[in-house]
Amino acid sequence: MSLEQRELRLGFIALNDCAPLVAAQEKGFFEDEGLAVSLSREASWANIRDKVAMGALDGAHMLGPLPLAVNLGVCGEPTRMIAPLSLNLNGSAITVSTALAEAMREVDPQGMAARPRSARPLKKLIEARRARGETPLIFAVVFPFSVHNYQLRYWMAAAGIDPDRDVHVVVVPPARMTARLAVGEIDGYCVGAPWNAASVASGHGEIMIYASEFWRVGPDKVFGLKEAWAKQNPQTLQAVLRALLKAAAWCDLPERRAELAATLARPEYVDAPEEVIARSLVGSPPYAADEPGPDSLDYIIYHRYAASFPWRSHAVWFLTQMRRWGQIGPEVDILAAAEAAYRPDLYRTAAADLGAPAPVVDEKVEGLHAAPWTLDEATAPIPMAPDLFFDQRAFDAAQPDRYVAGFEIGRA
């Protein structure tokens, strides 16, 4: 490793799912691997994309769809990027202003009482507003190529709302969501923790549906980097992956969540109130002790259920949503694009070095399990969680075209 780069600069955005990078730095996992790492807090996902592409960052906390979009040349200059590790499952939510929540409650109180909440009350309200000649509601997402954009659109479309025609969808950096909602510049948003909990804590927002309700163990962020850097520094990359795997396991321990919240709250990291981050590591209202729902620690998952594995089925799902909403066309070979960006082979090498179990398959059918199950197609059996979608659809990564064709609303 002496001829490879050992001093690294890694980027992140102020979100709870940057935790594996923060823990790897603060708990000495990077140092244990012989790495000198500096973490750089970035203002936006566009900054992350551009700095990794130009080499100002050696790797970064990255949106799951971003390496795919950059590789395809539909998001900035085409640059070969890869994702050899997933940073988390779940963690995001859809939040609306308290005023909008109350208006939805007035038009459909029964719909607002249901958990997980569908967007049907929102559809009724949109129709009523249109009849009165009112302007469309404005919803924000963190980036066009993000699970947040696809979750918001999927949630709306499942209720008959066309997100391109019935509302306005705009892009707002994650840390600015709560302020924009508070002053009325947007009516709702989909973002990662802790920014949903922050709006709830301030009294300006109400959470409609958590990612863990939308898709019980859905993908979110990855560790991304340029393919060229990975080829030039193969041993260094493996050291980074080992450090992040150890950090992810540390972050997922229930007894570590309080310490994790205190660390993330620091100004150089997420820079949000510690109590808000602590709440958002296990969900926030309406998750209460007397309310049924997913395991509170499943609100964001860093390590359990093979969470760190870069499933190609997750990559294919992102690509189906890109096609569904017109971001890519039918000329894109979805399976080939997923294979080029998501690199489970690199993950397996790091896991083997640590003696950790790893899947021996690259993809799985998503949305089949209503109860805990065991992944036997692995170097050792891996306990897995229920993986249902809120609309009960299943997703087979081997048939992406059929999946896209099954939706009534879309641009495909």
VOTIRO-567635 format. One line per 3 residues: for each residue x, y, z of C-alpha. Coordinates in steps of 0.05 Angstrom, whole numbers, plus 5000, padded with zeros to 4 digits. Example, Ala and Ser with C-alpha at 12.3 -4.5 7.8 and 13.67 -1.06 7.14 Angstrom:
<sites>
5246,4910,5156  5273,4979,5143
</sites>
This chain:
<sites>
5000,5000,5000  5061,5045,5005  5055,5066,4932
4981,5082,4939  4948,5144,4965  4940,5142,5041
4917,5213,5055  4844,5221,5033  4793,5275,5031
4721,5249,5035  4659,5291,5028  4592,5287,5063
4526,5325,5070  4496,5344,5137  4451,5284,5146
4446,5226,5196  4466,5177,5141  4536,5206,5138
4546,5170,5205  4591,5114,5180  4642,5164,5154
4638,5205,5219  4644,5144,5263  4702,5116,5222
4738,5182,5234  4719,5194,5307  4727,5122,5332
4794,5112,5297  4772,5060,5245  4805,5098,5188
4869,5107,5230  4869,5033,5247  4872,5018,5172
4933,5064,5163  4893,5120,5131  4896,5195,5144
4827,5220,5127  4798,5290,5129  4722,5298,5123
4694,5356,5083  4623,5380,5096  4593,5400,5029
4534,5447,5016  4497,5407,4963  4495,5342,4924
4518,5379,4862  4581,5399,4900  4592,5326,4919
4584,5304,4847  4630,5357,4818  4685,5352,4870
4689,5276,4864  4689,5282,4788  4746,5333,4787
4786,5298,4842  4778,5350,4896  4746,5294,4937
4772,5223,4935  4704,5194,4952  4640,5215,4986
4574,5202,5021  4531,5200,4958  4459,5193,4936
4446,5121,4914  4424,5140,4843  4480,5191,4833
4536,5145,4807  4486,5115,4758  4463,5183,4732
4534,5210,4725  4557,5147,4688  4500,5155,4639
4515,5228,4626  4446,5252,4649  4473,5288,4710
4533,5332,4695  4594,5312,4654  4598,5236,4643
4648,5207,4693  4656,5134,4711  4636,5128,4784
4624,5067,4826  4588,5049,4891  4624,4992,4928
4585,5000,4993  4517,5023,5017  4517,5071,5076
4446,5060,5101  4375,5035,5090  4316,5080,5105
4323,5147,5142  4282,5194,5100  4209,5216,5105
4157,5259,5071  4137,5319,5112  4085,5373,5099
4071,5439,5133  4024,5438,5192  3977,5482,5152
3975,5433,5094  3966,5374,5141  3907,5409,5173
3877,5424,5104  3885,5351,5085  3853,5331,5150
3792,5375,5134  3780,5344,5066  3794,5271,5087
3800,5260,5163  3796,5184,5155  3853,5184,5104
3896,5225,5151  3884,5177,5207  3911,5117,5169
3983,5093,5179  4021,5092,5135  3986,5152,5106
3970,5151,5033  3969,5214,4990  3894,5208,4977
3876,5266,5022  3927,5308,4985  3895,5289,4919
3827,5312,4944  3857,5377,4968  3893,5389,4902
3827,5379,4865  3792,5428,4911  3847,5480,4903
3845,5473,4827  3769,5483,4827  3781,5548,4866
3834,5571,4817  3890,5568,4868  3963,5559,4850
3995,5490,4854  4028,5467,4918  4104,5466,4920
4143,5405,4943  4218,5400,4950  4267,5344,4940
4342,5345,4952  4364,5329,4881  4331,5304,4816
4370,5238,4820  4354,5218,4891  4312,5166,4927
4275,5225,4957  4251,5249,4889  4229,5178,4872
4195,5166,4939  4156,5231,4935  4134,5217,4863
4117,5144,4877  4076,5164,4939  4037,5217,4901
4026,5176,4838  3999,5117,4879  3942,5163,4899
3930,5188,4828  3971,5253,4834  4015,5269,4774
4077,5302,4806  4095,5337,4741  4026,5367,4728
3988,5372,4794  4043,5402,4838  4110,5438,4829
4172,5398,4850  4234,5439,4865  4305,5424,4890
4328,5449,4959  4391,5427,4996  4374,5382,5056
4394,5429,5112  4351,5485,5083  4286,5446,5080
4262,5463,5149  4273,5538,5141  4239,5539,5073
4179,5502,5102  4175,5548,5162  4170,5612,5120
4120,5581,5072  4164,5578,5010  4149,5504,5003
4089,5463,5025  4124,5397,5036  4187,5358,5023
4222,5291,5023  4290,5291,5057  4334,5249,5101
4340,5254,5177  4345,5296,5218  4309,5349,5177
4240,5319,5181  4245,5313,5257  4270,5385,5259
4206,5411,5227  4164,5369,5274  4204,5395,5335
4195,5468,5312  4120,5458,5303  4122,5475,5229
4116,5405,5199  4081,5338,5204  4109,5273,5177
4064,5237,5128  4103,5173,5115  4171,5146,5134
4217,5111,5085  4211,5050,5130  4136,5051,5116
4144,5066,5042  4192,5008,5032  4210,4972,5096
4284,4967,5080  4294,5013,5021  4362,5038,4996
4386,5109,5006  4459,5132,5007  4523,5098,4983
4598,5110,4988  4616,5133,4918  4681,5148,4882
4712,5151,4813  4727,5084,4781  4795,5109,4759
4815,5126,4831  4792,5057,4854  4836,5023,4801
4896,5066,4820  4887,5053,4894  4857,4983,4903
4888,4968,4971  4871,5037,4998  4800,5028,4975
4796,4962,5011  4822,4996,5074  4768,5049,5068
4714,4996,5059  4738,4957,5119  4737,5020,5162
4667,5038,5139  4641,4968,5151  4668,4969,5222
4638,5039,5232  4570,5018,5205  4568,4960,5254
4585,5008,5310  4531,5058,5289  4478,5004,5289
4487,4983,5361  4428,5009,5403  4475,5028,5460
4516,5072,5413  4458,5114,5386  4463,5167,5442
4537,5176,5431  4526,5178,5356  4473,5233,5364
4521,5275,5406  4576,5268,5354  4532,5282,5294
4504,5344,5329  4572,5378,5329  4580,5440,5285
4629,5407,5238  4581,5350,5222  4504,5356,5220
4501,5418,5265  4431,5406,5291  4403,5401,5363
4427,5337,5395  4357,5319,5419  4329,5326,5349
4383,5280,5321  4373,5231,5377  4299,5229,5362
4311,5222,5287  4357,5163,5297  4297,5123,5321
4241,5160,5285  4201,5219,5310  4126,5233,5322
4079,5202,5302  4122,5142,5322  4104,5136,5395
4111,5080,5444  4037,5064,5440  4033,5067,5364
4046,5004,5323  4098,5009,5269  4166,4983,5246
4220,4973,5298  4242,5043,5318  4315,5027,5303
4294,5006,5233  4279,5079,5219  4351,5083,5196
4394,5021,5188  4470,5023,5179  4492,4950,5184
4437,4899,5200  4402,4861,5145  4462,4866,5098
4450,4941,5097  4521,4956,5074  4518,4911,5013
4511,4948,4947  4453,4907,4919  4447,4912,4843
4372,4904,4851  4373,4971,4888  4411,5002,4830
4361,4972,4780  4302,5000,4821  4333,5070,4818
4341,5063,4743  4269,5041,4734  4247,5105,4769
4293,5146,4724  4259,5114,4664  4189,5120,4694
4198,5196,4703  4232,5209,4636  4303,5220,4662
4329,5164,4617  4300,5133,4555  4290,5061,4531
4358,5062,4497  4392,5055,4565  4408,4983,4583
4386,4984,4655  4419,4919,4676  4486,4939,4645
4483,5008,4677  4471,4976,4745  4528,4927,4736
4577,4983,4716  4563,5026,4778  4546,4980,4836
4606,4937,4855  4588,4880,4904  4653,4845,4884
4694,4900,4919  4649,4896,4980  4658,4820,4986
4734,4827,4988  4730,4876,5047  4678,4834,5083
4722,4771,5075  4781,4808,5104  4739,4822,5166
4709,4752,5170  4640,4783,5160  4584,4747,5122
4567,4773,5053  4514,4756,5001  4540,4712,4944
4486,4738,4897  4484,4808,4869  4409,4820,4869
4345,4796,4901  4271,4803,4888  4247,4861,4931
4180,4866,4967  4166,4792,4979  4173,4786,5054
4121,4806,5105  4161,4776,5163  4235,4769,5181
4272,4719,5138  4342,4691,5127  4386,4702,5067
4419,4634,5057  4454,4655,4992  4512,4683,5031
4579,4662,5060  4540,4652,5125  4465,4660,5136
4445,4733,5144  4382,4753,5183  4338,4798,5140
4279,4844,5154  4210,4848,5122  4217,4885,5056
4146,4902,5033  4129,4964,4994  4070,5004,5021
4029,4989,4958  4046,4914,4962  4082,4912,4895
4141,4866,4886  4201,4885,4845  4241,4835,4804
4306,4867,4780  4309,4817,4723  4247,4848,4692
4256,4924,4696  4215,4940,4633  4155,4901,4658
4159,4937,4725  4160,5006,4693  4102,4988,4647
4060,4970,4708  4051,5042,4732  3994,5084,4706
4027,5151,4719  4095,5167,4692  4133,5194,4632
4160,5129,4604
</sites>
